[in-house]
Amino acid sequence: MDYRKFGSTYVIRLDPGDEIIEKVLWLAAVEGIKLATVTGLGTVDNVTLGIYSPDTKQFKANMFHADFEIVSLTGTITTQRGRPHAHLHMAVCDLASRCFGGHLNRAVVSATAELVLQTIPGEVDRKPDAKIGLNLMHFWPNEN
């Protein structure tokens, strides 16, 4: 992994074997990033994508082990209990151009990945919502 900061933007290169969420969280912790958007592309060969069911309040994980091109990687960096939290979604396609997507649980880079992380001034925390079953964005202080 290598990266450079240009103003409020980080440009990141991930290398073979790098796990995307792990590296994004590491960068957020090291650089003190509390709020940002993330976009990216590249190649991966070990991916776990989840789909959330509001009815059961559970994620179904789908694991894929093949050569994939990242068609889209997008998401946010916020905080949860004072630590960086990554909420990323990814769509990938295989050699036959079949696409798979969902909530990114894990993705290992096979050749390279290029990410752009755009920081936003401020902080948004996440708190559990029992009704929905997810950790939702919590805006504080709530002065509305």
PyMOL commands that set and color helices and strands:
alter all, ss='L'
color gray80, all
select helices_A, chain A and resi 20-31
alter helices_A, ss='H'
color red, helices_A
select strands_A, chain A and resi 2-6+9-14+36-53+58-80+83-93+99-119+125-129+134-138
alter strands_A, ss='S'
color yellow, strands_A
deselect
rebuild
show_as cartoon
